[in-house]
Amino acid sequence: KVNLVESGGGSVQSGGSLTLTCVMSGRVYTDYCMGWFRQEPGKEREGVGATDSDGNRSYSDSVKGRFTISQDNTKATLYLHMNNLKPEDTGLYYCAADERLNLCQYYNRDFYRYLTEYKYRGQGTQVTVSS
């Protein structure tokens, strides 16, 4: 089993920045898809950004240019650097992972859309952006 633990959420004003951290443990595969999705109460889950194990990234248009995914050298820790935050970025942010590499094929530039299908996810960390 893969365990994912997120941290780094909080409350910021519009235009502020936050960095979320996700630590993966347990049965860690060499190659996997990882990423972040978010959800607000009463709304559907929304993919934010994903990465394959080669470092190829895919982002939602709503966060392109503002959010960046990075990993540490072991690839067991995933980060989401969020800049110029907007009130519409408010939500519970989940880290997700899956060993099924067909869910993050780089030839499909929008592979972030498969994030909500990933097999493993954490408990989430809340991000609140006030205007």
Phi and psi in degrees as GROMACS dihedral restraints (atoms count N, CA, C in turn):
[ dihedral_restraints ]
;  ai    aj    ak    al  type     phi  dphi    fc
    3     4     5     6     1  -100.8    20    10
    4     5     6     7     1   131.0    20    10
    6     7     8     9     1  -109.6    20    10
    7     8     9    10     1   136.0    20    10
    9    10    11    12     1  -126.6    20    10
   10    11    12    13     1   129.8    20    10
   12    13    14    15     1  -128.0    20    10
   13    14    15    16     1   120.0    20    10
   15    16    17    18     1   -96.8    20    10
   16    17    18    19     1   155.3    20    10
   18    19    20    21     1  -156.2    20    10
   19    20    21    22     1   168.4    20    10
   21    22    23    24     1   104.8    20    10
   22    23    24    25     1    -3.5    20    10
   24    25    26    27     1   -68.9    20    10
   25    26    27    28     1   169.4    20    10
   27    28    29    30     1   171.5    20    10
   28    29    30    31     1  -169.0    20    10
   30    31    32    33     1  -112.6    20    10
   31    32    33    34     1   129.5    20    10
   33    34    35    36     1  -138.1    20    10
   34    35    36    37     1   163.2    20    10
   36    37    38    39     1   -86.6    20    10
   37    38    39    40     1   159.5    20    10
   39    40    41    42     1   -53.9    20    10
   40    41    42    43     1   134.5    20    10
   42    43    44    45     1    94.0    20    10
   43    44    45    46     1    -9.9    20    10
   45    46    47    48     1   -79.4    20    10
   46    47    48    49     1  -178.2    20    10
   48    49    50    51     1  -132.6    20    10
   49    50    51    52     1   151.7    20    10
   51    52    53    54     1  -146.6    20    10
   52    53    54    55     1   153.2    20    10
   54    55    56    57     1  -124.7    20    10
   55    56    57    58     1   123.7    20    10
   57    58    59    60     1   -95.7    20    10
   58    59    60    61     1   146.4    20    10
   60    61    62    63     1  -124.4    20    10
   61    62    63    64     1   139.5    20    10
   63    64    65    66     1  -129.4    20    10
   64    65    66    67     1   123.3    20    10
   66    67    68    69     1  -108.2    20    10
   67    68    69    70     1   125.0    20    10
   69    70    71    72     1  -100.7    20    10
   70    71    72    73     1   135.1    20    10
   72    73    74    75     1  -144.2    20    10
   73    74    75    76     1   176.3    20    10
   75    76    77    78     1    94.2    20    10
   76    77    78    79     1  -138.9    20    10
   78    79    80    81     1   -80.6    20    10
   79    80    81    82     1    87.9    20    10
   81    82    83    84     1   -90.7    20    10
   82    83    84    85     1   123.9    20    10
   84    85    86    87     1   -86.3    20    10
   85    86    87    88     1   157.0    20    10
   87    88    89    90     1   -68.5    20    10
   88    89    90    91     1   -43.1    20    10
   90    91    92    93     1  -119.0    20    10
   91    92    93    94     1   134.6    20    10
   93    94    95    96     1  -164.1    20    10
   94    95    96    97     1   164.8    20    10
   96    97    98    99     1   -97.5    20    10
   97    98    99   100     1   140.7    20    10
   99   100   101   102     1  -141.2    20    10
  100   101   102   103     1   158.5    20    10
  102   103   104   105     1   176.1    20    10
  103   104   105   106     1  -168.5    20    10
  105   106   107   108     1  -130.3    20    10
  106   107   108   109     1   138.2    20    10
  108   109   110   111     1  -131.6    20    10
  109   110   111   112     1   164.8    20    10
  111   112   113   114     1  -134.4    20    10
  112   113   114   115     1   161.3    20    10
  114   115   116   117     1  -151.9    20    10
  115   116   117   118     1   135.4    20    10
  117   118   119   120     1  -105.2    20    10
  118   119   120   121     1   152.0    20    10
  120   121   122   123     1   -54.5    20    10
  121   122   123   124     1   131.8    20    10
  123   124   125   126     1    80.3    20    10
  124   125   126   127     1     1.0    20    10
  126   127   128   129     1  -118.9    20    10
  127   128   129   130     1   162.5    20    10
  129   130   131   132     1   -75.3    20    10
  130   131   132   133     1   157.2    20    10
  132   133   134   135     1   -65.1    20    10
  133   134   135   136     1   143.5    20    10
  135   136   137   138     1  -127.8    20    10
  136   137   138   139     1   122.7    20    10
  138   139   140   141     1   -66.2    20    10
  139   140   141   142     1   138.3    20    10
  141   142   143   144     1  -106.5    20    10
  142   143   144   145     1   -55.6    20    10
  144   145   146   147     1  -164.7    20    10
  145   146   147   148     1   148.0    20    10
  147   148   149   150     1  -138.1    20    10
  148   149   150   151     1   161.6    20    10
  150   151   152   153     1  -140.7    20    10
  151   152   153   154     1   148.0    20    10
  153   154   155   156     1   -94.8    20    10
  154   155   156   157     1   178.2    20    10
  156   157   158   159     1   -75.9    20    10
  157   158   159   160     1    -7.7    20    10
  159   160   161   162     1   -91.9    20    10
  160   161   162   163     1    -2.0    20    10
  162   163   164   165     1    91.8    20    10
  163   164   165   166     1     8.7    20    10
  165   166   167   168     1   -77.5    20    10
  166   167   168   169     1   135.0    20    10
  168   169   170   171     1  -116.2    20    10
  169   170   171   172     1   155.8    20    10
  171   172   173   174     1  -142.4    20    10
  172   173   174   175     1   130.2    20    10
  174   175   176   177     1  -127.4    20    10
  175   176   177   178     1   151.3    20    10
  177   178   179   180     1   -67.6    20    10
  178   179   180   181     1   145.0    20    10
  180   181   182   183     1   -58.2    20    10
  181   182   183   184     1   -29.9    20    10
  183   184   185   186     1   -69.5    20    10
  184   185   186   187     1   -17.4    20    10
  186   187   188   189     1  -119.8    20    10
  187   188   189   190     1    -5.8    20    10
  189   190   191   192     1   -56.8    20    10
  190   191   192   193     1   134.7    20    10
  192   193   194   195     1    86.1    20    10
  193   194   195   196     1   -12.0    20    10
  195   196   197   198     1  -116.7    20    10
  196   197   198   199     1   -36.3    20    10
  198   199   200   201     1  -109.5    20    10
  199   200   201   202     1   144.4    20    10
  201   202   203   204     1  -138.5    20    10
  202   203   204   205     1   135.0    20    10
  204   205   206   207     1   -97.2    20    10
  205   206   207   208     1   138.8    20    10
  207   208   209   210     1  -142.0    20    10
  208   209   210   211     1   164.6    20    10
  210   211   212   213     1  -133.6    20    10
  211   212   213   214     1   156.7    20    10
  213   214   215   216     1   -82.4    20    10
  214   215   216   217     1   176.6    20    10
  216   217   218   219     1   -63.3    20    10
  217   218   219   220     1   -28.7    20    10
  219   220   221   222     1   -80.7    20    10
  220   221   222   223     1   -13.4    20    10
  222   223   224   225     1    64.8    20    10
  223   224   225   226     1    12.3    20    10
  225   226   227   228     1   -92.5    20    10
  226   227   228   229     1    -7.6    20    10
  228   229   230   231     1  -122.7    20    10
  229   230   231   232     1   128.3    20    10
  231   232   233   234     1  -115.7    20    10
  232   233   234   235     1   140.2    20    10
  234   235   236   237     1  -120.9    20    10
  235   236   237   238     1   151.3    20    10
  237   238   239   240     1  -127.6    20    10
  238   239   240   241     1   108.6    20    10
  240   241   242   243     1   -91.7    20    10
  241   242   243   244     1   118.8    20    10
  243   244   245   246     1  -116.4    20    10
  244   245   246   247     1   119.3    20    10
  246   247   248   249     1  -118.7    20    10
  247   248   249   250     1   161.3    20    10
  249   250   251   252     1    47.8    20    10
  250   251   252   253     1    51.5    20    10
  252   253   254   255     1   -65.3    20    10
  253   254   255   256     1   145.3    20    10
  255   256   257   258     1  -121.1    20    10
  256   257   258   259     1   157.3    20    10
  258   259   260   261     1   -54.9    20    10
  259   260   261   262     1   -32.7    20    10
  261   262   263   264     1   -72.5    20    10
  262   263   264   265     1    -4.9    20    10
  264   265   266   267     1   -84.6    20    10
  265   266   267   268     1    -6.2    20    10
  267   268   269   270     1   -60.1    20    10
  268   269   270   271     1   137.6    20    10
  270   271   272   273     1   164.5    20    10
  271   272   273   274     1   176.8    20    10
  273   274   275   276     1   -92.1    20    10
  274   275   276   277     1   119.6    20    10
  276   277   278   279     1   -98.8    20    10
  277   278   279   280     1   127.3    20    10
  279   280   281   282     1  -113.3    20    10
  280   281   282   283     1   140.9    20    10
  282   283   284   285     1   -91.7    20    10
  283   284   285   286     1   141.1    20    10
  285   286   287   288     1  -138.3    20    10
  286   287   288   289     1   153.0    20    10
  288   289   290   291     1  -149.5    20    10
  289   290   291   292     1   155.0    20    10
  291   292   293   294     1  -159.1    20    10
  292   293   294   295     1   141.2    20    10
  294   295   296   297     1   -86.8    20    10
  295   296   297   298     1    -4.8    20    10
  297   298   299   300     1   -80.2    20    10
  298   299   300   301     1    99.6    20    10
  300   301   302   303     1   -69.5    20    10
  301   302   303   304     1   -14.1    20    10
  303   304   305   306     1   -66.8    20    10
  304   305   306   307     1   -13.8    20    10
  306   307   308   309     1   -85.0    20    10
  307   308   309   310     1    -3.4    20    10
  309   310   311   312     1  -142.4    20    10
  310   311   312   313     1    48.7    20    10
  312   313   314   315     1   -76.5    20    10
  313   314   315   316     1   123.9    20    10
  315   316   317   318     1   -66.0    20    10
  316   317   318   319     1   -24.1    20    10
  318   319   320   321     1   -62.9    20    10
  319   320   321   322     1   -21.9    20    10
  321   322   323   324     1   -96.7    20    10
  322   323   324   325     1    97.6    20    10
  324   325   326   327     1   -60.9    20    10
  325   326   327   328     1   -23.4    20    10
  327   328   329   330     1   -98.5    20    10
  328   329   330   331     1    34.1    20    10
  330   331   332   333     1   -67.2    20    10
  331   332   333   334     1    -6.9    20    10
  333   334   335   336     1   -62.3    20    10
  334   335   336   337     1   -24.5    20    10
  336   337   338   339     1   -63.2    20    10
  337   338   339   340     1   -17.8    20    10
  339   340   341   342     1   -88.5    20    10
  340   341   342   343     1    -0.8    20    10
  342   343   344   345     1   -53.7    20    10
  343   344   345   346     1   -41.0    20    10
  345   346   347   348     1   -70.4    20    10
  346   347   348   349     1    -7.5    20    10
  348   349   350   351     1   -97.3    20    10
  349   350   351   352     1    -6.4    20    10
  351   352   353   354     1   -59.0    20    10
  352   353   354   355     1   146.2    20    10
  354   355   356   357     1   -71.4    20    10
  355   356   357   358     1   -36.8    20    10
  357   358   359   360     1  -115.2    20    10
  358   359   360   361     1   141.4    20    10
  360   361   362   363     1  -149.8    20    10
  361   362   363   364     1   158.6    20    10
  363   364   365   366     1   -87.8    20    10
  364   365   366   367     1  -167.8    20    10
  366   367   368   369     1   -85.9    20    10
  367   368   369   370     1   -14.2    20    10
  369   370   371   372     1    95.7    20    10
  370   371   372   373     1   154.2    20    10
  372   373   374   375     1  -135.7    20    10
  373   374   375   376     1   134.6    20    10
  375   376   377   378     1   -82.9    20    10
  376   377   378   379     1   133.5    20    10
  378   379   380   381     1  -120.3    20    10
  379   380   381   382     1   125.2    20    10
  381   382   383   384     1  -125.5    20    10
  382   383   384   385     1   123.6    20    10
  384   385   386   387     1  -116.9    20    10
  385   386   387   388     1   121.3    20    10
  387   388   389   390     1  -102.1    20    10
  388   389   390   391     1   149.1    20    10
